[in-house]
Amino acid sequence: MSTGDPNCMLCVAQANERWADLPDIKAHAEDGCPYCAAMLQGLLHLIPDIETRFGYDASFRFRGRRDMSVYADPNGSLGYPNNSKAINLHYRWYTADQAANQPYQPSGDTASEDSFAQAQDWIRACLEKHALCGNDEPFPLPTRVLDLGDTEDEPDKVKLLESTGRSERYIALSHSWGGERPLITTTENIEEHKTGISFDSLPLTFQDAARIARRLGIRYIWIDSLCIIQDSPADWQLEASRMSSVYRNSWLTVSAIASTSPSSGCFRQGTATVARAPDDDDDPLAVLFPEASKLRKDLRLALRLATAHPDFGPFYNPEKDALFPLLGRAWAYQERLLAPRVLHFGPYELFWECMQDLDCECGEMKWKATKHMGSYANRNTANELPPKISHYAALHIGTGKSSSIAGEKRKQKLLSRWSEMVDEYSKRLLTYSTDRLPAFSGVAAEMVNALGMKYCAGLWEETLPIGLLWERESSARCLKVGDVRPAPSWSWASVDAPVRFLLDLTGPYPAYAIPVVHAEVEEVHCVPFGTDERGQLVHRESYIILLVELLRASLYFEPDPHARPYVPWKSIKDSISDGTKGPQKQRQLKGVFSVKVGKKDPITCVVDVAPCDEAGNWVWDGKDIHCARILDRDECYYWLVLRKVEGEATYERVGVVQHPHANWETRGKKQRIKLI
């Protein structure tokens, strides 16, 4: 249908992708244009503070007959600089008699009947058609669950139930604590919680999760803060080790993907509206212009805030995606991957993830199964498949009875998937850095079963020493020398920052670039802090014994590459002596450190931990530095940078070197060292 009145300049702007402003809309609405009147009604519903937020001369840019953006008044009517970000909207015109034939769009209320009908369609299709996701059969309940009762009404109380191994369908909640301390179960109140917890005392996110379960006909729900005894280290360790089965066996996992805390709830509303021009029944001109009057009564405007979709893929950046805060949390990463079905409650609509599908209410994310994935085993398809589907495919490739995929190729695919997961997971944030390994324990358990290899602090003993060659992202946060690390220094989990492996953990490598490995692993010793052998380890008691070629070195840094006159690489020792400050906060994270061996030029290294604080004050003198030769590959040389910490030959890792000029002479003599 027409996008407006050809005699109305605002309507012309819509049709021709032009600009307009708020006074235009108001003026044309008052002049009787039904399109402008409906647009004004819709805008005031979705952005009621539009004038105070964007100014009374707020500007509008229309694009492609369906999209528009609202910008701050360029004329300064607010009297002060306005930094409000533009709001993007989608709009669609239709008449009352066309309403039944309009394409489905999110209602703007994720608690609406329409949204739940869509969710139930996804669940039904998954249970009936997706063999990989599992059917409607119940699984053993976790150790404890919340019992919502046997009625469909909202309960006055929920009870903490000790499951004793019984099988029932249950929902698991994935949510962010967000720095808040929600209602928790402790050794002191556990008996009280078994008697009953007042529904009103639950944080809003927990209440909404219970409402979702009841509307879907599920009686039991698992919520971490209430189903794990939070002040019992033994119970916490035990339940953390069972996390893979908690989410894997859930009938559905509800993800509060748009919530920042337990108090912010799952549901969102007010992001879409259907607007119409005010009635003109008392307009005496209606008799003279019946067609115009009918249009005014019949015209409808579907207006909604532009839908944002989460980036579930490998390039997700938590710092740039504030609309989906749960995606940036480390615990939630494995919860998504482990669960067979995930229903995300987003800021504008619902999202669906299972092992065979990806979808959203507006349909833009719908994954179309492709017939060209037959060569999955022979190529990197991580970016071509939705994450859960890619994860499931990697875990189960080559397991069929008639599969011709060799064991070595299966192992390569699994280890490639492991590298992807470490890269993705390490970008996520934790409230407690000591959870770095426990929050990855569930997916680690899956990979242990799939690979049949020995797991050690986020690495695999069979892939060492290549697995030791990882680096912290140079632009990431950085612990200081002497800070307590969340894992042994040789583990990527020790730096509490995004990391990447420098080499494939296993081949196949081209003939011209097969690694020549110099380091030998004699022993790997990991001591779990609790009952979860894939969780937190005991500091300094978990170590690796290596036979390596070792060279003494000095740690250098570049004071400022842009300074005039230019100051070249300078040793930390000399900097401490003459009072030169270390790299300041804005540069500390840019990889400005290097190591110098003998009389050779300094070679850039990526440090795991900084030798100075954010003000540039040195916290370490840079002494007792050694470089351990790990391997050579394709005219590039790989070394670990070590710091002697105690005993005759005990070191901790402080960095890594990957450089074509790091071909330092070692004379081939190897030493036995202990890396903690």
Secondary structure in CASP SS format (residue, H / E / C, confidence):
PFRMAT SS
TARGET T0000
AUTHOR 0000-0000-0000
METHOD secondary structure of the structure
MODEL  1
M C 1.00
S C 1.00
T C 1.00
G C 1.00
D C 1.00
P C 1.00
N C 1.00
C C 1.00
M H 1.00
L H 1.00
C H 1.00
V H 1.00
A H 1.00
Q H 1.00
A H 1.00
N C 1.00
E C 1.00
R C 1.00
W E 1.00
A E 1.00
D E 1.00
L H 1.00
P H 1.00
D H 1.00
I H 1.00
K H 1.00
A H 1.00
H H 1.00
A H 1.00
E H 1.00
D C 1.00
G C 1.00
C C 1.00
P H 1.00
Y H 1.00
C H 1.00
A H 1.00
A H 1.00
M H 1.00
L H 1.00
Q H 1.00
G H 1.00
L H 1.00
L H 1.00
H H 1.00
L H 1.00
I C 1.00
P C 1.00
D C 1.00
I H 1.00
E H 1.00
T H 1.00
R H 1.00
F H 1.00
G C 1.00
Y C 1.00
D C 1.00
A C 1.00
S E 1.00
F E 1.00
R E 1.00
F E 1.00
R E 1.00
G C 1.00
R C 1.00
R C 1.00
D E 1.00
M E 1.00
S E 1.00
V E 1.00
Y E 1.00
A C 1.00
D C 1.00
P C 1.00
N C 1.00
G C 1.00
S C 1.00
L C 1.00
G C 1.00
Y C 1.00
P C 1.00
N C 1.00
N C 1.00
S C 1.00
K C 1.00
A C 1.00
I E 1.00
N E 1.00
L E 1.00
H E 1.00
Y E 1.00
R E 1.00
W E 1.00
Y E 1.00
T E 1.00
A H 1.00
D H 1.00
Q H 1.00
A H 1.00
A H 1.00
N H 1.00
Q C 1.00
P C 1.00
Y C 1.00
Q C 1.00
P C 1.00
S C 1.00
G C 1.00
D C 1.00
T C 1.00
A C 1.00
S C 1.00
E H 1.00
D H 1.00
S H 1.00
F H 1.00
A H 1.00
Q H 1.00
A H 1.00
Q H 1.00
D H 1.00
W H 1.00
I H 1.00
R H 1.00
A H 1.00
C H 1.00
L H 1.00
E H 1.00
K H 1.00
H C 1.00
A C 1.00
L C 1.00
C C 1.00
G C 1.00
N C 1.00
D C 1.00
E C 1.00
P C 1.00
F E 1.00
P E 1.00
L C 1.00
P C 1.00
T C 1.00
R E 1.00
V E 1.00
L E 1.00
D E 1.00
L C 1.00
G C 1.00
D C 1.00
T C 1.00
E C 1.00
D C 1.00
E C 1.00
P C 1.00
D C 1.00
K E 1.00
V E 1.00
K E 1.00
L E 1.00
L E 1.00
E E 1.00
S C 1.00
T C 1.00
G C 1.00
R C 1.00
S E 1.00
E E 1.00
R C 1.00
Y E 1.00
I E 1.00
A E 1.00
L E 1.00
S E 1.00
H C 1.00
S C 1.00
W C 1.00
G C 1.00
G C 1.00
E C 1.00
R C 1.00
P C 1.00
L C 1.00
I C 1.00
T E 1.00
T C 1.00
T C 1.00
E C 1.00
N C 1.00
I H 1.00
E H 1.00
E H 1.00
H H 1.00
K H 1.00
T H 1.00
G C 1.00
I E 1.00
S E 1.00
F H 1.00
D H 1.00
S H 1.00
L C 1.00
P C 1.00
L H 1.00
T H 1.00
F H 1.00
Q H 1.00
D H 1.00
A H 1.00
A H 1.00
R H 1.00
I H 1.00
A H 1.00
R H 1.00
R H 1.00
L C 1.00
G C 1.00
I C 1.00
R C 1.00
Y E 1.00
I E 1.00
W E 1.00
I C 1.00
D H 1.00
S H 1.00
L H 1.00
C H 1.00
I C 1.00
I E 1.00
Q C 1.00
D C 1.00
S C 1.00
P H 1.00
A H 1.00
D H 1.00
W H 1.00
Q H 1.00
L H 1.00
E H 1.00
A H 1.00
S H 1.00
R C 1.00
M H 1.00
S H 1.00
S H 1.00
V H 1.00
Y H 1.00
R H 1.00
N C 1.00
S C 1.00
W C 1.00
L E 1.00
T E 1.00
V E 1.00
S E 1.00
A C 1.00
I C 1.00
A C 1.00
S C 1.00
T C 1.00
S C 1.00
P C 1.00
S C 1.00
S C 1.00
G C 1.00
C C 1.00
F C 1.00
R C 1.00
Q C 1.00
G C 1.00
T C 1.00
A E 1.00
T E 1.00
V E 1.00
A E 1.00
R C 1.00
A C 1.00
P C 1.00
D C 1.00
D C 1.00
D C 1.00
D C 1.00
D C 1.00
P H 1.00
L H 1.00
A H 1.00
V C 1.00
L C 1.00
F C 1.00
P H 1.00
E H 1.00
A H 1.00
S H 1.00
K H 1.00
L H 1.00
R H 1.00
K H 1.00
D H 1.00
L E 1.00
R E 1.00
L E 1.00
A E 1.00
L E 1.00
R E 1.00
L E 1.00
A C 1.00
T C 1.00
A C 1.00
H C 1.00
P C 1.00
D C 1.00
F C 1.00
G C 1.00
P C 1.00
F C 1.00
Y C 1.00
N C 1.00
P H 1.00
E H 1.00
K H 1.00
D C 1.00
A C 1.00
L C 1.00
F C 1.00
P H 1.00
L H 1.00
L H 1.00
G H 1.00
R E 1.00
A H 1.00
W H 1.00
A H 1.00
Y H 1.00
Q H 1.00
E H 1.00
R H 1.00
L H 1.00
L H 1.00
A C 1.00
P C 1.00
R E 1.00
V E 1.00
L E 1.00
H E 1.00
F E 1.00
G C 1.00
P C 1.00
Y C 1.00
E C 1.00
L E 1.00
F E 1.00
W E 1.00
E E 1.00
C E 1.00
M C 1.00
Q C 1.00
D E 1.00
L E 1.00
D E 1.00
C E 1.00
E C 1.00
C C 1.00
G C 1.00
E C 1.00
M C 1.00
K C 1.00
W C 1.00
K C 1.00
A C 1.00
T C 1.00
K C 1.00
H C 1.00
M C 1.00
G C 1.00
S C 1.00
Y H 1.00
A H 1.00
N H 1.00
R C 1.00
N C 1.00
T C 1.00
A C 1.00
N C 1.00
E C 1.00
L C 1.00
P C 1.00
P H 1.00
K H 1.00
I H 1.00
S H 1.00
H H 1.00
Y H 1.00
A H 1.00
A H 1.00
L H 1.00
H H 1.00
I C 1.00
G C 1.00
T C 1.00
G C 1.00
K C 1.00
S C 1.00
S C 1.00
S C 1.00
I C 1.00
A C 1.00
G H 1.00
E H 1.00
K H 1.00
R H 1.00
K H 1.00
Q H 1.00
K H 1.00
L H 1.00
L H 1.00
S H 1.00
R H 1.00
W H 1.00
S H 1.00
E H 1.00
M H 1.00
V H 1.00
D H 1.00
E H 1.00
Y H 1.00
S C 1.00
K C 1.00
R C 1.00
L E 1.00
L C 1.00
T C 1.00
Y C 1.00
S H 1.00
T H 1.00
D H 1.00
R C 1.00
L C 1.00
P H 1.00
A H 1.00
F H 1.00
S H 1.00
G H 1.00
V H 1.00
A H 1.00
A H 1.00
E H 1.00
M H 1.00
V H 1.00
N H 1.00
A H 1.00
L H 1.00
G C 1.00
M C 1.00
K C 1.00
Y E 1.00
C E 1.00
A C 1.00
G C 1.00
L E 1.00
W E 1.00
E H 1.00
E H 1.00
T H 1.00
L C 1.00
P C 1.00
I H 1.00
G H 1.00
L H 1.00
L C 1.00
W E 1.00
E E 1.00
R E 1.00
E C 1.00
S C 1.00
S C 1.00
A C 1.00
R C 1.00
C C 1.00
L E 1.00
K E 1.00
V C 1.00
G C 1.00
D C 1.00
V C 1.00
R C 1.00
P C 1.00
A C 1.00
P C 1.00
S C 1.00
W C 1.00
S C 1.00
W H 1.00
A H 1.00
S H 1.00
V H 1.00
D C 1.00
A C 1.00
P C 1.00
V E 1.00
R E 1.00
F E 1.00
L C 1.00
L C 1.00
D C 1.00
L C 1.00
T C 1.00
G C 1.00
P C 1.00
Y C 1.00
P C 1.00
A H 1.00
Y H 1.00
A H 1.00
I C 1.00
P C 1.00
V E 1.00
V E 1.00
H C 1.00
A C 1.00
E E 1.00
V E 1.00
E E 1.00
E E 1.00
V E 1.00
H E 1.00
C C 1.00
V C 1.00
P E 1.00
F C 1.00
G C 1.00
T C 1.00
D C 1.00
E C 1.00
R C 1.00
G C 1.00
Q C 1.00
L E 1.00
V C 1.00
H C 1.00
R C 1.00
E C 1.00
S C 1.00
Y E 1.00
I E 1.00
I E 1.00
L E 1.00
L E 1.00
V E 1.00
E E 1.00
L E 1.00
L E 1.00
R E 1.00
A E 1.00
S E 1.00
L E 1.00
Y E 1.00
F E 1.00
E C 1.00
P C 1.00
D E 1.00
P C 1.00
H C 1.00
A C 1.00
R C 1.00
P C 1.00
Y C 1.00
V E 1.00
P C 1.00
W C 1.00
K E 1.00
S E 1.00
I H 1.00
K H 1.00
D H 1.00
S H 1.00
I H 1.00
S H 1.00
D H 1.00
G C 1.00
T C 1.00
K C 1.00
G C 1.00
P C 1.00
Q C 1.00
K H 1.00
Q H 1.00
R H 1.00
Q H 1.00
L C 1.00
K C 1.00
G C 1.00
V C 1.00
F E 1.00
S E 1.00
V E 1.00
K E 1.00
V C 1.00
G C 1.00
K C 1.00
K C 1.00
D C 1.00
P C 1.00
I E 1.00
T E 1.00
C C 1.00
V E 1.00
V E 1.00
D C 1.00
V E 1.00
A E 1.00
P C 1.00
C E 1.00
D C 1.00
E C 1.00
A C 1.00
G C 1.00
N C 1.00
W E 1.00
V C 1.00
W C 1.00
D C 1.00
G C 1.00
K C 1.00
D C 1.00
I E 1.00
H E 1.00
C E 1.00
A E 1.00
R E 1.00
I E 1.00
L E 1.00
D E 1.00
R E 1.00
D C 1.00
E C 1.00
C E 1.00
Y E 1.00
Y E 1.00
W E 1.00
L E 1.00
V E 1.00
L E 1.00
R E 1.00
K E 1.00
V E 1.00
E E 1.00
G C 1.00
E C 1.00
A C 1.00
T E 1.00
Y E 1.00
E E 1.00
R E 1.00
V E 1.00
G E 1.00
V E 1.00
V E 1.00
Q E 1.00
H E 1.00
P C 1.00
H C 1.00
A C 1.00
N C 1.00
W C 1.00
E C 1.00
T C 1.00
R C 1.00
G C 1.00
K C 1.00
K C 1.00
Q E 1.00
R E 1.00
I E 1.00
K E 1.00
L E 1.00
I C 1.00
END
